[in-house]
């Protein structure tokens, strides 16, 4: 029973992750699984590909769709930074 659950999780399609930035003032991110924090200067989003930190000024979340994992943010966007806590493949092979 446990094996069939794990097989189903592996076969489950991941939510597609897209980042669309228009004129550095309108950002659409899909594949968001959770929002860690949000204020006028920083937003921290969890995605399938790692943690995404958005920095800027006068940031406002216009849309959050929890069903599709889509977030839209408006404001002056300065940086987009991914933080990936997953082990790198090289290190994973070295320590097996």
C-alpha positions in Angstrom: 0.0 0.0 0.0 2.8 2.4 0.9 4.6 1.6 -2.3 1.6 2.5 -4.4 1.2 5.9 -2.7 4.9 6.7 -3.3 4.5 5.6 -7.0 1.5 7.9 -7.3 3.5 10.8 -5.9 6.3 10.2 -8.4 3.8 10.1 -11.3 1.9 13.2 -10.2 2.6 16.0 -12.6 4.4 19.0 -11.1 2.9 22.4 -11.4 4.6 24.3 -14.2 6.8 27.1 -13.0 6.9 30.3 -15.1 8.3 33.8 -14.3 7.1 36.6 -16.5 8.4 40.1 -15.8 6.9 43.0 -17.8 8.7 46.4 -17.8 10.2 45.6 -14.3 6.8 46.6 -12.8 4.5 43.6 -13.4 5.5 40.1 -12.3 3.5 36.9 -12.8 4.8 33.7 -11.2 3.2 30.3 -11.6 4.0 27.1 -9.8 3.9 28.8 -6.3 3.2 26.3 -3.6 3.3 28.7 -0.6 4.0 32.3 0.4 6.5 32.7 3.3 6.3 36.5 3.6 5.2 39.6 1.7 5.5 43.3 2.3 6.1 46.4 0.2 9.9 45.6 -0.2 10.2 41.8 -0.2 8.2 38.8 -1.2 9.3 35.2 -0.4 7.6 32.5 -2.5 8.1 28.7 -2.4 8.1 27.1 -5.9 8.7 23.7 -7.3 12.2 24.9 -8.2 13.2 26.4 -4.8 12.5 29.5 -2.8 12.1 32.7 -4.8 12.8 36.1 -3.2 11.6 39.2 -4.9 12.9 42.6 -3.8 11.7 46.0 -4.9 9.7 48.9 -3.7 6.0 49.6 -3.4 5.2 45.9 -4.1 1.6 44.9 -4.1 0.1 41.4 -4.6 -2.7 41.8 -7.2 -3.7 38.2 -7.6 -3.2 35.0 -5.7 -4.8 31.8 -7.1 -4.2 29.0 -4.7 -5.7 26.4 -7.1 -3.3 27.1 -9.9 -0.4 28.5 -7.8 -0.3 31.8 -9.7 0.7 35.1 -8.1 0.8 38.5 -9.7 2.8 41.3 -8.1 3.0 45.0 -9.2 5.6 47.6 -8.1 9.2 48.5 -8.9 11.0 45.1 -9.0 14.7 45.2 -8.4 15.8 41.6 -8.0 14.6 38.0 -8.3 16.8 35.5 -6.5 16.3 31.7 -6.2 17.6 29.9 -3.1 17.7 26.1 -3.6 18.1 24.0 -0.5 18.2 20.8 -2.4 21.6 19.0 -2.5 23.5 19.4 -5.8 23.9 16.2 -7.9 27.6 16.2 -7.6 27.6 16.3 -3.8 24.8 13.7 -3.7 27.0 11.3 -5.7 30.0 12.0 -3.5 28.3 11.1 -0.3 26.4 8.0 -1.3 
